[in-house]
Amino acid sequence: MLKSLGVMAGVPDLILIRDGKTYGLELKAHGGHLSPAQRTAHMLMRAAGAEVEVAIGLDAALRQLESWGLLRGCVT
């Protein structure tokens, strides 16, 4: 569906914008890996100034969002 709207293949699962800064978070299950399209999209986003990370599992995703200051809470 997103492809038909013009979204480039490989764009991270979550795109967040706060205070003029763009963040991309790719969500992976344990054992998952990035596709070549994802590697390219992440590289292009970083080159444009975005922060892009890959999180394996929910706890890692929550920790990453906290480290960016986009989520407040306590993940252990």
Secondary structure, 3 states (H helix, E strand, C coil): CCHHHCCCCCCCCEEEEECCEEEEEEEECCCCCCCHHHHHHHHHHHHCCCEEEEEECHHHHHHHHHHCCCCCCCCC
